[in-house]
Amino acid sequence: MKIIKQINIFFILLILLVGCTDKVDDKYIFYKNNSNDTIYSVIYYGELNQYKFIEYQFSGICKDSIPAHTNVEIKGPIHWESYLKISESESVNFYIILKDSVDKYGWEGIHKYNIYNKKYTLDIDDLDSLNWTIEYNGN
């Protein structure tokens, strides 16, 4: 009887875990930095100066810089569709910020004055059409 109870508990847990797999999204954003500058990326559904500033970084930031002429992949929010629904337009902003700007103004200045070099506003369909790739050429 004890074994049957343990097997039932196991199957219930298994069903719960399988039922939750749609809540985890394993999509990565691929960045192609084709510019001559080192950059950072911030992913946020609003304007930078509306975001709750956390110490020296945003939580949606690519914590490592992306050197010139390199490609990197960055894990995004746990579930993109849920994250995008937070936004009124169901889109998200991908901000490209030059390392030189961060060095000059600091993360607090970037946040306070909404400083960025390029902003891409994309929804799920846009991301799908771009193969989840953000390409920055320096323009």
Phi, psi and chi 1 to 4 in degrees:
 res  aa     phi    psi   chi1   chi2   chi3   chi4
   1 MET       -  -39.3 -167.9   66.5  140.7      -
   2 LYS   -64.5  -38.5 -169.8  174.0 -175.0 -179.3
   3 ILE   -66.1  -41.5  -68.5  175.1      -      -
   4 ILE   -62.7  -39.9  -67.1  173.5      -      -
   5 LYS   -64.1  -42.4 -171.7  174.9 -176.5  179.6
   6 GLN   -66.0  -39.4  -70.7  174.6  -21.2      -
   7 ILE   -65.1  -41.8  -69.9  172.2      -      -
   8 ASN   -61.7  -43.9  -75.6  -21.3      -      -
   9 ILE   -62.3  -42.9  -69.0  172.2      -      -
  10 PHE   -58.7  -47.7  171.7   76.5      -      -
  11 PHE   -67.5  -35.3  -80.3  113.9      -      -
  12 ILE   -63.8  -45.5  -71.0  170.3      -      -
  13 LEU   -63.3  -40.4  -71.2  173.2      -      -
  14 LEU   -61.8  -44.2 -176.2   62.6      -      -
  15 ILE   -63.9  -41.0  -70.5  169.0      -      -
  16 LEU   -63.6  -43.2  -73.0  172.9      -      -
  17 LEU   -66.1  -43.1  -70.3  173.3      -      -
  18 VAL   -65.8  -36.8  170.5      -      -      -
  19 GLY   -67.7  -20.5      -      -      -      -
  20 CYS   -95.6   -1.1  -66.7      -      -      -
  21 THR   -64.8  -24.0   57.4      -      -      -
  22 ASP   -73.1   -8.9   66.8  -31.0      -      -
  23 LYS   -88.4   -6.6  -62.6  -60.5  179.2 -158.1
  24 VAL  -112.5  128.1  176.7      -      -      -
  25 ASP  -115.2  121.0 -165.3  -20.7      -      -
  26 ASP   -98.5   25.2   62.6   -7.5      -      -
  27 LYS   -78.3  137.5  -69.1 -170.7  174.9  118.1
  28 TYR  -108.8  153.3  -75.8   78.8      -      -
  29 ILE   -97.6  130.9  -64.0  -66.1      -      -
  30 PHE  -102.9  126.2  -62.9   92.9      -      -
  31 TYR  -107.0  131.3  -75.6   90.8      -      -
  32 LYS  -113.6  107.6  -70.0 -176.2  177.2 -176.5
  33 ASN   -94.7   94.6 -178.8    5.5      -      -
  34 ASN   -92.3    9.1  -64.1  -32.7      -      -
  35 SER   -87.7  177.3   74.5      -      -      -
  36 ASN   -93.7    8.7  -66.5  -37.9      -      -
  37 ASP  -118.1  150.7  -61.3  -59.4      -      -
  38 THR   -80.4  136.7  -62.0      -      -      -
  39 ILE  -129.5  165.3   62.0  171.1      -      -
  40 TYR  -120.9  160.3  -71.6   93.1      -      -
  41 SER  -128.3  138.4  173.1      -      -      -
  42 VAL  -121.8  130.5  173.9      -      -      -
  43 ILE  -108.1  118.8  -58.1  169.8      -      -
  44 TYR  -156.3  147.1 -176.1   55.3      -      -
  45 TYR   -84.3   -5.9   60.5   85.2      -      -
  46 GLY  -123.6 -163.1      -      -      -      -
  47 GLU   -82.6  150.4  -63.6  -62.3  -39.5      -
  48 LEU   -58.0  -38.8  -68.9  177.9      -      -
  49 ASN   -77.4   -3.3   59.6   -2.5      -      -
  50 GLN   -96.1  -12.1  -64.6  171.6  -18.2      -
  51 TYR   -78.0  142.0 -168.1   69.7      -      -
  52 LYS   -69.3  114.9 -177.1  177.2  178.1 -178.5
  53 PHE   -73.3  132.0 -174.4   65.9      -      -
  54 ILE  -117.9  107.2  -59.0  171.2      -      -
  55 GLU    46.4 -106.5 -162.1   62.4   31.8      -
  56 TYR  -114.8    3.9   68.6  100.3      -      -
  57 GLN  -142.0  160.6  -66.9 -177.3   -2.5      -
  58 PHE   -92.1  152.3  -55.7   95.5      -      -
  59 SER   -72.7  -20.9   64.0      -      -      -
  60 GLY   -92.3   18.7      -      -      -      -
  61 ILE   -90.8  149.0 -165.3  167.1      -      -
  62 CYS   -76.3  106.8  168.9      -      -      -
  63 LYS   -66.1  -27.2  -68.2 -178.1  176.4  117.1
  64 ASP   -98.8  145.0  -63.1  -39.5      -      -
  65 SER   -71.0  158.7   58.9      -      -      -
  66 ILE  -110.5  105.5  -56.3  170.3      -      -
  67 PRO   -62.5  159.8  -19.5   30.8      -      -
  68 ALA   -56.2  142.6      -      -      -      -
  69 HIS    56.2   42.8  -56.0  -71.0      -      -
  70 THR  -133.2  162.3   59.1      -      -      -
  71 ASN  -120.2  138.2  -58.4  -28.7      -      -
  72 VAL  -138.8  158.3  -62.4      -      -      -
  73 GLU  -116.8  139.7   63.0 -179.4   22.0      -
  74 ILE  -129.6  129.4  -61.5  170.0      -      -
  75 LYS   -72.7  132.0 -179.4   82.0  168.9  134.2
  76 GLY   -95.7 -158.6      -      -      -      -
  77 PRO   -58.2  159.0  -21.4   30.9      -      -
  78 ILE   -60.1  -38.3  -69.5  177.0      -      -
  79 HIS  -139.1  105.6 -167.0 -103.8      -      -
  80 TRP   -58.3  -46.3  -80.3   98.5      -      -
  81 GLU   -62.5  -39.7  -71.4  180.0   12.6      -
  82 SER   -66.0  -41.4  -63.4      -      -      -
  83 TYR   -62.3  -41.9 -175.3   74.8      -      -
  84 LEU   -69.5  -27.0  -69.2  171.2      -      -
  85 LYS   -69.9  -17.6  -74.2 -178.3 -178.2  176.2
  86 ILE   -64.9  -34.3  -64.5  170.4      -      -
  87 SER   -77.0  142.2  166.4      -      -      -
  88 GLU   -60.7  -35.5  -69.6  176.3   15.7      -
  89 SER   -94.4    2.8   62.8      -      -      -
  90 GLU    52.2   41.8  -67.3 -166.1   11.8      -
  91 SER  -134.0  167.8   60.7      -      -      -
  92 VAL  -130.5  149.2   66.8      -      -      -
  93 ASN   -98.5  133.6  -64.1  -40.6      -      -
  94 PHE  -110.9  109.3  -65.3   86.4      -      -
  95 TYR   -95.9  133.6  -65.8   94.2      -      -
  96 ILE  -106.6  125.4  -57.6  -64.2      -      -
  97 ILE  -126.5  126.2  -57.1  167.4      -      -
  98 LEU   -67.3  143.1  -66.2  179.6      -      -
  99 LYS   -59.2  -36.4 -177.9 -179.9 -179.6  -55.5
 100 ASP   -59.5  -37.2  -69.6  -13.5      -      -
 101 SER   -67.5  -40.8  -62.5      -      -      -
 102 VAL   -64.8  -42.1  174.8      -      -      -
 103 ASP   -63.3  -37.6  -67.7  -16.5      -      -
 104 LYS   -76.6  -46.5 -177.0  175.7 -178.8  178.9
 105 TYR  -103.9  -16.5  -59.7  103.7      -      -
 106 GLY    72.5  164.7      -      -      -      -
 107 TRP   -65.0  -31.5  -75.0  112.9      -      -
 108 GLU   -65.6  -41.9 -169.7  168.9  -27.7      -
 109 GLY   -68.2  -38.7      -      -      -      -
 110 ILE   -58.4  -45.8  -63.4  -68.3      -      -
 111 HIS   -66.9  -51.7  171.9  -99.8      -      -
 112 LYS   -62.2  -41.2 -177.1  176.1 -178.9 -179.7
 113 TYR  -103.0    8.1  -60.2  110.4      -      -
 114 ASN    56.0   49.4 -155.1   33.4      -      -
 115 ILE   -90.5  126.2  -62.6  170.5      -      -
 116 TYR  -157.1  162.5   57.2   87.9      -      -
 117 ASN   -99.1  -29.3  -61.0   85.7      -      -
 118 LYS  -152.7  141.5 -177.2   79.2  172.1 -177.4
 119 LYS  -130.3  127.5  177.5  171.2   88.1  171.3
 120 TYR  -110.6  124.2  -56.1   87.5      -      -
 121 THR  -107.7  113.1  -57.6      -      -      -
 122 LEU  -133.5  146.3  -54.6  169.2      -      -
 123 ASP  -106.4 -176.9   62.0   19.3      -      -
 124 ILE   -59.3  -43.2  -71.5  -73.3      -      -
 125 ASP   -62.4  -40.7  -67.3  -27.0      -      -
 126 ASP   -61.6  -46.7  -64.2  -31.9      -      -
 127 LEU   -61.4  -42.0  -71.5  165.0      -      -
 128 ASP   -61.2  -43.4  -76.4  -20.4      -      -
 129 SER   -67.0  -26.3   72.2      -      -      -
 130 LEU   -92.8    6.5  -65.7  170.2      -      -
 131 ASN    55.5   35.6  -67.2  -40.4      -      -
 132 TRP    57.9   35.3  -66.6   77.5      -      -
 133 THR  -119.9  127.5  -59.4      -      -      -
 134 ILE  -105.4  121.5  -53.5  -66.0      -      -
 135 GLU  -112.8  125.0 -170.4  166.8  -11.4      -
 136 TYR  -115.5  122.2  178.3   68.3      -      -
 137 ASN  -106.4    0.3  -65.1  -44.5      -      -
 138 GLY    94.7    1.9      -      -      -      -
 139 ASN  -105.1      -  -59.0  -28.2      -      -
